Every structure is written in C-alpha cells, then in structure tokens.
Amino acid sequence: MRKGLLIAGAVVAAAVVYLFAWPVPVEPVAWSAPESAGYSGAHARNERLARLQLVKLTPEIGPEHIAFGPDGKLYTAMLSGAVLRMNADGSSIETVANTGGRPLGLDFDANGRLIIADALLGLLALETDGSVRVLTNSVGGDPIRYADAVMVAADGRMVFTDASQRMSPQKYGTFDAALFDIIEQSCTGRVLEFDPAAGSTRIVATGLCFPNGVALTADEQSLIVAETGTYRVLKIDRGSNAIDAGKAVRDRSAGVAVLLDNLPGFPDNVTRGADGRFWTGFTKPRSDAIDGMSGKPWLRALTLRLPKSLWPVPAAYGHVIAFDEQGHVLLDLQDPSGKLPETSGATERDGVLYVQSLHADAFGVLPLKTAGVTPRSP
C-alpha cells in the first residue's frame, strides 16, 4: 500500500510540475479585457447570415480572403498555398498559382497583378505571366514574420499588416501562431507600407495586438485596422511613422483612434464595400473563459499545457458586420449555427456578399436582399 501511495504521490507531483513549469511558447502579459456586452444593441442576435449558400472548393480548404480581379473573376487564397480563380458563382475553378506558403490577404494593383500577403513568405506579387515574386519580406533588416492583409492605394503603395513579431506561422502554423499571440498579449504587431517604385518598406504603426485586416479610407489618408487581440477596430493616420498605436490609444494622442470597441468577437479581415461601407468578420465569438483569464497570465500559460482539445477555443458562430468611417454599425449579419465556421470576412460586389473562412472547404454567397436588409448609403 505504501508503495502505491508513493507512486500516486510521484504521479501527482509530476502532474503539478508539468502544469506549472513545462515550457510553453508564450510569455503571457496581464491585461484587462473590457466587460463583454454580448449580443446586444447593434449586435443583437439574429439569423440574417443563415441563408448564405455554400460554394464548395473541395479538396481545397481555407478561403481566407476573396478579391475580384480586373477580369471580373473571383480569386481566393487557400491553406495549401493555392490561389484559385473562378466565376462569381463558383464555376470554372482553376488554380492560377501556388505560393508555396500560406496566402492570406489579396488585392490587385493598377497593372493587374494580384498582390498577396503570405503569412510564411511576406508580400508577394502574382505577375500577369503567372510567376510569383517576393516584393518584400523584411523592414529595416528585421524579417516580416506574419504578413496577413494587404490593400493597394491609388498611388501604387501597398499597406499591409505584420500580425506578430513573436509568433511565427512557419513554426506553429497560422492558426496556432495567431492563437498564441492573442493569448500572450505582447502586442508586437505592425502595419507596414511598401513602395514599389522605391522598392522600400516602412513602418506605419507598431504596438498592435495581432493586427489583422487593413483597408484604406475613401480619401486614403487613414487606415482601418482590425486589432483581433483586443476586440476592436482602429483608425490610424496613414502618414504615421512607426507610431506606437497601443500607447497612442492609451494616451489619447493624435494619429490613432478607436473606431469600434468591445466587439462581440475576434475581428479579422477588413474590406471596403459600396456606399462607404466597410466589412469585417469575426473568426470566433468572445469567450467568458478567455476574458476571465486576461488578468491572470499564469493561468493562460497553464491552459496551453492542457491537451489541445481542452483549450478554450470558442465554438463556430457566423458573424459579419458593416460599418462606416465614423464607427457606426450599419449592418449586422449572424448565423448562430456556424454553418460556415470562422467567418474571417466578407467581400461585397454588386449587392452580394462573398463570405470567407479560415478552415472551411467552401465560401458563402449571400445577396444582401436575401438577408432581409436593403443597404442604403450612410
């Protein structure tokens, strides 16, 4: 019996050492998550997104972003590294390139090139001859570790996000790297700008907690940035020079403003729609468990020592919203069933929404009228 007790004690001791001392990839920082308002007000529960139709892309998965080219075709980026081209209804699918990495954000430049933010490789261009070229993968000698979203300005310059300087998607994969960065809250993300004429890259903003989607305002003087790790969307002066965005928000100084705050989920892509609308999607809803650990760094580290199946990853919940440059929520579309999991964003074209996903084998199509709403200019 004594031997059995000794063995049991050793097992318990080993479990305690493991839970509290085993190395994890994060060094969590204490922060204060805002108290969630839940699904209320402008985000009251609804099923307006539930009618979306799925366009299957099997065997490919993960249409994380969608852009329409000058040829009128729909382009999307897949987990395998493939870039697909097809008609808007999903017919005539073809693979036009494979970056060899994980393409995420997409946009076209004035020359018809598809500009790609690739999480593993940096900022790329799919040339009109079908070749893929690296435009930039470093800034000031520092590598771009997690290129995430991109938008091309009228002057040809390309603004894009480098979501984390701490968590490498090459090492952990894009989803786990994002999860680790958000759990850690070290806020090392940046917004960058590449000038193709000069071949140079500069830092617009730093100090961001996993900056994800980015879009230019109508006058292209400001950037709309989804800060996934803090449930908010920021407006940043495009002319800023390495401004610490987090500090600017805390100090309420010029150059950075909070456009949407205390959102009900983790905002991802940002795209420009019609009539001054912007769209963002929530990859996951918020979790009381995650918010409750915001001031307990040790508990967040301990959580990552549990089996992955026990990590507090929220359940699937479809959700996209439209808002304007002043931060007014114009449309809120939800699908509580999560038919299309991890709705990372939406691209609007001719009154139709094309809804993206991180891991699904399909994207969603939803005419706005079918959702029971008639969008009007704000």
Beta strands, then each sheet from edge to edge (+ up, - down):
strand 1: 53-56
strand 2: 66-68
strand 3: 74-77
strand 4: 82-86
strand 5: 94-98
strand 6: 103-108
strand 7: 114-118
strand 8: 122-126
strand 9: 132-136
strand 10: 138-139
strand 11: 142-143
strand 12: 147-152
strand 13: 158-162
strand 14: 189-195
strand 15: 200-208
strand 16: 211-216
strand 17: 222-227
strand 18: 232-237
strand 19: 243-244
strand 20: 256-260
strand 21: 265-272
strand 22: 278-285
strand 23: 318-323
strand 24: 329-335
strand 25: 343-349
strand 26: 352-357
strand 27: 362-367
sheet 1: 1+ 27- 26+ 25-
sheet 2: 2+ 3- 4+ 5-
sheet 3: 6+ 7- 8+ 9-
sheet 4: 10+ 11-
sheet 5: 12+ 13- 14+ 15- 19-
sheet 6: 16+ 17- 18+ 20-
sheet 7: 21+ 22- 23+ 24-
end
